[in-house]
Amino acid sequence: MRENLREQLNTEITRKQFLQYMTGALLMVFGLNNLISLLTGSKSVQHTMLLPPTSDGPDGFGARKFGT
């Protein structure tokens, strides 16, 4: 098994093949991450609000002074 692994690691590949392997590995990692989060029911992305909601009046065009 070690010899087989050494043979595979010693084979030369082209830049195109390397990029194909790396793209496939990256897609596999993201796919596994999404599958695990789907199975566990947890969400890894938390949406945060930049500005807290205000309840001091109507919102819309002309509701407040410019720049405040």
C-alpha positions in Angstrom: 0.0 0.0 0.0 2.8 2.4 0.8 4.5 1.7 -2.5 1.2 2.4 -4.3 0.9 5.7 -2.5 4.5 6.6 -3.2 4.0 5.9 -6.9 0.9 8.0 -7.0 2.6 10.9 -5.2 5.7 10.7 -7.5 3.7 10.9 -10.7 3.9 14.2 -12.5 0.7 16.0 -13.4 0.1 19.1 -15.5 -1.1 22.4 -14.1 -4.6 21.7 -15.6 -4.8 18.4 -13.8 -3.7 19.9 -10.6 -6.3 22.7 -10.8 -9.0 20.1 -11.6 -8.0 18.0 -8.6 -7.9 21.0 -6.3 -11.3 22.3 -7.6 -12.8 18.9 -7.0 -11.4 18.7 -3.5 -12.7 22.1 -2.7 -16.1 21.3 -3.9 -16.1 18.1 -2.0 -15.2 19.9 1.3 -17.9 22.5 0.8 -20.4 19.8 -0.1 -19.6 17.8 3.0 -19.9 20.9 5.1 -23.3 21.6 3.7 -24.4 17.9 4.1 -23.3 17.9 7.8 -25.1 21.1 8.6 -28.2 19.8 6.8 -28.1 16.5 8.8 -27.5 18.2 12.2 -30.0 21.0 11.5 -27.6 23.7 12.5 -26.9 26.8 10.5 -23.3 28.0 10.4 -24.1 31.4 8.9 -25.6 33.9 11.3 -27.3 37.0 9.8 -26.6 40.1 11.8 -28.3 43.4 11.4 -26.1 46.4 10.8 -28.6 48.9 12.1 -31.2 48.1 14.8 -34.8 48.7 13.8 -36.3 52.0 14.9 -39.9 52.4 16.0 -40.0 56.2 16.3 -42.2 56.9 13.2 -43.0 55.9 9.7 -40.2 54.9 7.4 -39.9 55.8 3.8 -38.9 58.6 1.5 -38.9 62.0 3.4 -39.5 60.4 6.8 -36.2 61.8 8.3 -33.8 64.5 7.8 -30.9 63.7 5.4 -27.8 62.5 7.0 -29.2 61.5 10.4 
